[in-house]
Amino acid sequence: MILRDVRLIDGRGAVETEAAIRLDPDSGRIEAVGDAEPQGEEPSVSLPGHTVVPGLVDAHVHFSLSGQATVEDVVGTSDVDLTLTEVGNARTTLESGVTGVRAMGARGLDVRLKRAIERGDASGPRMVANCRSITITGGHGHHLGQEVDGPVECRRAVREQIKQGAEFIKFMATGGVTTPGTDPRTLAFTHEEMEALIDEAHRRGVHVATHAHGAKGIKAAVEAGVDTVEHGTFMDEEAIEMLIAEDVTLVPTLSAPYRIARNVEQATKESLRKSGPVYEHHIESFKQAIEAGVRIAGGTDAGTPFNYHGTNSTEISFMVEHGMDPIDAITAMTGTAAETIGLEDAGTLEAGSYADLLVIEGDPLEDVSLLREPTAVMKGGEVVAGAIPDLERDR
């Protein structure tokens, strides 16, 4: 199948106009980009005025959460019910235009969901999946995470999770906004514990993400060898310099504090008390990171309070609003995000990549909000949401 007379945004920062893209329905991959002539009875659809972009890749989602005011609402949920929640959230995410995610884990269910999607038993994006976030006793996310203390337990937790199928490790370097009794600015793990976690993960061939708000936690994690920093709320100049020097990617999740700040009447007192200063500092840290040249991958923290699945593309609007060029923001949540999380052959429009793409009416480089309502969403060359306008079909 050929989509022609379209604008192509390739997920690596390049744009082609009046171009064509050939999709192979048998392999579910892209065969050619740029010029493509119909072969035999191959359908060819002309879509002037439309843009084709890679399916979005969200580097930070929580399928176990559905935007509840507090994570504690989920703690008593059975594994069966939580699995059904994850299945529904994954389907919603895919249909909104997100064809790849890094799922941050809960009770080991995400790795099972990934397998179900790959078997065709559930509908959802391609996944890089985790089991549980690793946290100190009583630390951020302990409700659904794995609590550890000391370097030995840190290594054991990594080994246990990889045994269960985890494709990356996430740990909580600082406290968080949504966990009562924790401080987002306060360092949680000791340096020895962080080194043990990261070293064990790297020895076993998986990357490491860290939840980190405060500058001390960010710097300690970078020094210990972490691969991605999630949030990065209270970064200082030294932390930004370290991210650049060590080539660590920032996943800013601008959506998370914004959603709490815009739902003050429903948010918990704990979240409100913490999110006020978090939101202001978060935006400033992000702007400084952009100006300094920190590598950014798009991620939403979807599932956290009022941060609903299916609204993921709004993260691109936030990144543009606070300093990124539209092409850079789209790239951050396509090619860069896919590369960062290890989602191979995704996030780009190039021969050999998965035929995961969005058809957009209009030009998202002029108005990124167009990404919120794609005309069609394709995964593996199949339309999974919307429809491709049949403006002209040649045989």
Secondary structure as GFF3:
##gff-version 3
##sequence-region A 1 395
A	DSSP	beta_strand	2	9	.	.	.	ID=ss1
A	DSSP	beta_strand	15	24	.	.	.	ID=ss2
A	DSSP	beta_strand	29	34	.	.	.	ID=ss3
A	DSSP	beta_strand	44	46	.	.	.	ID=ss4
A	DSSP	beta_strand	50	54	.	.	.	ID=ss5
A	DSSP	beta_strand	56	61	.	.	.	ID=ss6
A	DSSP	alpha_helix	72	75	.	.	.	ID=ss7
A	DSSP	alpha_helix	79	95	.	.	.	ID=ss8
A	DSSP	beta_strand	98	103	.	.	.	ID=ss9
A	DSSP	alpha_helix	109	119	.	.	.	ID=ss10
A	DSSP	beta_strand	126	129	.	.	.	ID=ss11
A	DSSP	beta_strand	134	136	.	.	.	ID=ss12
A	DSSP	beta_strand	146	148	.	.	.	ID=ss13
A	DSSP	alpha_helix	151	164	.	.	.	ID=ss14
A	DSSP	beta_strand	168	172	.	.	.	ID=ss15
A	DSSP	alpha_helix	191	203	.	.	.	ID=ss16
A	DSSP	beta_strand	207	214	.	.	.	ID=ss17
A	DSSP	alpha_helix	215	224	.	.	.	ID=ss18
A	DSSP	beta_strand	228	234	.	.	.	ID=ss19
A	DSSP	alpha_helix	237	245	.	.	.	ID=ss20
A	DSSP	beta_strand	249	251	.	.	.	ID=ss21
A	DSSP	alpha_helix	255	261	.	.	.	ID=ss22
A	DSSP	alpha_helix	269	292	.	.	.	ID=ss23
A	DSSP	alpha_helix	314	321	.	.	.	ID=ss24
A	DSSP	alpha_helix	326	332	.	.	.	ID=ss25
A	DSSP	alpha_helix	335	341	.	.	.	ID=ss26
A	DSSP	beta_strand	357	361	.	.	.	ID=ss27
A	DSSP	three_ten_helix	368	372	.	.	.	ID=ss28
A	DSSP	beta_strand	376	379	.	.	.	ID=ss29
A	DSSP	beta_strand	382	386	.	.	.	ID=ss30
A	DSSP	beta_strand	393	394	.	.	.	ID=ss31
###
